[in-house]
């Protein structure tokens, strides 16, 4: 599935153009209808691997991954026009920044929910 989405979205070409600093070219190469599938596939695979490797079965371990997938998808959608300090980041760099926001929101949310459940169980 990842291979299909990668090829159909032209993701490798987008990455190459972005790393070469040609953001307008990366935007024109992107097939956004396919590219929007990529974050969900990627973060589901990352969560599945994390769960298998760590053996973590705790509640809400998926939250950082889900929020990252959601925010990266939103970043992909806004990448052709969204600027930060007048700089157009494009379909690679803006979603990467959104990933950090997703993790930054997901980890504290997971911690807060686990703490609330623990306190409720202690009562």
C-alpha positions in Angstrom: 0.0 0.0 0.0 2.8 2.4 0.9 4.5 1.7 -2.4 1.3 2.4 -4.4 0.7 5.7 -2.5 4.3 6.7 -2.9 4.4 6.2 -6.6 0.9 7.7 -7.3 1.6 10.8 -5.2 5.1 11.2 -6.7 6.5 11.4 -3.2 10.1 10.6 -4.0 10.2 13.4 -6.6 8.6 15.8 -4.2 11.2 14.9 -1.6 14.0 15.4 -4.1 12.7 18.8 -5.2 12.2 19.9 -1.6 15.7 18.9 -0.5 17.0 20.8 -3.5 15.1 23.9 -2.4 12.7 24.0 -5.3 9.4 24.2 -3.4 7.3 25.4 -6.3 8.4 22.4 -8.4 7.6 20.1 -5.4 4.1 21.6 -5.2 3.5 21.1 -8.9 4.8 17.5 -8.8 2.5 16.5 -6.0 -0.7 14.5 -6.5 -2.4 15.7 -3.4 -5.3 13.2 -3.8 -2.8 10.4 -3.2 -0.4 12.3 -1.0 -3.0 12.8 1.7 -3.1 9.0 2.3 0.6 8.8 3.1 0.5 10.2 6.7 -2.2 7.8 7.9 -0.3 4.8 6.4 3.0 6.0 7.8 1.8 6.7 11.3 -0.3 3.5 11.5 2.8 1.5 10.6 4.9 3.5 13.1 2.3 2.9 15.9 2.0 -0.8 15.0 5.8 -1.2 15.1 6.1 0.8 18.4 3.4 -1.4 20.0 5.0 -4.6 18.8 8.6 -3.7 19.7 7.8 -2.2 23.2 5.0 -4.5 24.0 3.2 -1.5 25.4 -0.5 -2.3 25.8 -1.3 0.8 27.8 -4.4 2.9 27.0 -4.0 5.8 24.7 -0.5 4.8 23.4 -1.9 5.6 19.9 -2.7 9.3 20.7 0.7 10.8 19.6 0.5 8.8 16.4 -3.1 9.6 15.6 -2.6 13.3 16.3 0.6 13.4 14.2 -1.2 11.6 11.3 -4.1 14.1 11.5 -1.9 17.2 11.7 0.5 16.0 9.0 -2.5 15.4 6.7 -3.7 18.9 7.4 -0.1 20.2 6.8 -0.2 18.4 3.4 -3.5 20.1 2.5 -2.2 23.6 3.4 1.3 23.1 2.0 0.8 24.7 -1.4 -0.2 28.0 0.2 0.8 28.2 3.9 3.8 30.3 4.7 5.8 30.8 7.9 7.5 34.2 8.1 6.9 34.5 4.4 8.6 31.2 3.6 6.7 28.6 1.6 7.6 25.2 3.1 5.8 23.0 0.7 4.6 19.4 0.9 7.6 18.0 2.8 8.7 20.6 5.3 5.3 21.8 6.5 4.0 18.3 7.2 7.3 17.5 9.1 6.7 20.6 11.3 3.1 19.4 11.9 4.4 16.0 13.0 6.3 17.6 15.9 3.1 19.5 16.9 1.1 16.2 16.8 3.7 14.5 19.1 3.8 17.6 21.3 0.1 17.5 21.8 -0.4 13.7 21.8 2.1 12.8 24.6 0.8 15.3 27.2 -2.8 14.3 26.3 -2.0 10.6 26.8 -0.3 11.4 30.1 -3.3 13.6 31.2 -5.9 10.9 30.3 -3.9 8.2 32.0 -3.5 10.4 35.1 -7.3 11.1 35.2 -8.2 7.4 34.8 -5.7 6.5 37.5 -7.1 9.1 39.9 -10.7 7.9 39.2 -9.7 4.2 39.8 -8.1 5.2 43.1 -11.4 6.8 44.4 
